[in-house]
Amino acid sequence: MEGGYVTIANTPVNPLLDEFILNFDYLYNIGAINDYQKNFIQEYETALHNLNTALIELSPSIDAKTVEQNELKAKVAAIEKEVDTA
């Protein structure tokens, strides 16, 4: 990977783009999941993929806002220290 760090979320084999892998193949194969459950799981996986895709697109903006928030918190802490000292 670009940064030298690989997570489950950024591996090409994880269609959910999340920090975990859902695999119900065994349960499907032994018949432990009915059609209703299978459809629900597929809808969930699609929704999760779509959500994670949107989050990936927003990630640079979220990261920038997080940095900004941390800088503001540091300024607030410095001002609070000045007030306490005064």
C-alpha positions, 0 to 999 in steps of 0.5 A: 500500500502507499503508506506501507500499511494494509488493513482489511478495509483496503484489500481488494478482496473485501467488497464491503470496504470495512474493517471486517469480512463477512462470509456466510458461505458455510452457512449457505452451503449447509442450509442454515440460512433461509432465502429471507435471511440471505436477501436481508444479508445481501441488502445489508452488504450492499448498504454497507458497501455504499456507506463505506464508499461515501466515507472513503470519498469524504475521508480527506475532508473528515481528516482536515476537519479533525486536524482543525478540531484538534488545533482549536482544542489546543488553543482552548486549552492554552487559553484556559491555562492562561485564565487559570494562571491569571 
